[in-house]
Amino acid sequence: MENVSYDECIKACQECLQLCNECFDKCLMEEDASMMAECIRLDRECADICHAAVQAMTRNSPYAEDICLLCAKVCEACGNECSFHKHSHCQVSAESCFRCAEACRNMAS
């Protein structure tokens, strides 16, 4: 594998991981958390795949591009779900998810 700079993608994944975890936590505290179930589930999925992508990139894994493409797919799904909700934490998470998806796609291309 050629020496690729992952810096921008790593930064986007780390931010997305953090903001998805914050959204997850705040969704659990909403008055009707059951209405947030899909958002909560996708926040967890997204944070987990962002972590995996960071791990792959920081060790220059030969699978980093594949993992980042999957990360982009999960981030897009999470961003779409979060954007349905009016809570500020969901909106912030959605924006970060979309930025991360774009960074992952750019890195993998």
C-alpha positions in Angstrom: 0.0 0.0 0.0 1.3 3.4 -0.9 2.0 5.9 1.9 -1.3 7.8 2.2 -2.0 10.7 4.4 -5.0 9.9 6.5 -4.9 13.0 8.7 -8.1 14.7 7.4 -10.1 11.5 7.5 -8.9 10.5 11.0 -9.8 13.9 12.3 -13.3 13.7 10.8 -13.8 10.1 12.2 -12.7 11.2 15.6 -15.0 14.2 15.7 -17.9 12.0 14.4 -17.2 9.3 17.0 -17.3 12.0 19.8 -20.5 13.7 18.5 -22.3 10.5 18.0 -21.5 9.4 21.5 -22.8 12.7 22.8 -26.0 12.4 20.7 -26.4 8.8 21.9 -26.2 9.9 25.5 -28.5 12.9 25.1 -31.1 10.9 23.2 -31.3 8.5 26.1 -32.2 11.4 28.3 -35.0 12.7 26.1 -38.5 12.6 27.6 -39.5 9.8 25.1 -36.3 7.9 24.5 -38.2 5.1 22.8 -39.0 7.6 19.9 -35.2 8.0 19.5 -34.4 4.2 19.3 -33.2 4.2 15.7 -31.2 7.4 16.3 -29.6 5.8 19.4 -28.8 2.6 17.5 -27.2 4.3 14.6 -25.2 6.7 16.8 -23.7 3.5 18.4 -23.1 1.9 15.0 -21.5 5.0 13.7 -19.3 5.6 16.7 -18.1 2.0 16.5 -17.2 2.1 12.8 -15.5 5.5 13.1 -13.3 4.0 15.8 -12.5 1.0 13.6 -11.7 3.3 10.7 -9.3 5.4 12.9 -7.6 2.2 14.1 -7.2 0.9 10.5 -5.8 4.2 9.3 -3.4 4.8 12.2 -1.9 1.3 11.7 -1.9 1.7 7.9 -4.0 -1.4 7.4 -4.3 -2.8 3.9 -8.1 -2.8 4.6 -8.3 0.9 5.6 -10.0 1.9 2.3 -12.6 -0.8 2.6 -13.3 0.0 6.2 -13.6 3.7 5.4 -16.0 3.0 2.6 -18.2 1.1 5.1 -17.7 3.9 7.5 -19.0 6.4 4.9 -22.1 4.2 4.4 -22.9 4.0 8.1 -22.2 7.7 8.7 -24.6 8.6 5.9 -27.3 6.4 7.4 -26.7 7.9 10.9 -26.7 11.4 9.5 -29.9 10.8 7.7 -31.6 9.5 10.8 -30.2 12.3 13.1 -31.4 14.9 10.6 -35.0 13.8 11.1 -34.9 14.9 14.7 -35.1 18.6 15.7 -32.9 18.3 18.8 -29.7 20.3 18.5 -27.5 17.4 19.5 -29.0 15.4 16.6 -28.5 18.2 14.1 -24.8 18.6 15.2 -24.3 14.8 15.0 -25.9 14.7 11.5 -23.6 17.4 10.2 -20.5 15.6 11.6 -21.7 12.3 10.1 -22.1 13.9 6.6 -18.6 15.5 6.9 -17.1 12.1 8.0 -18.8 10.2 5.2 -17.4 12.7 2.7 -13.9 12.5 4.2 -14.0 8.7 4.1 -15.2 8.5 0.5 -12.4 11.0 -0.5 -9.8 9.1 1.3 -10.8 5.8 -0.3 -11.0 7.1 -3.8 
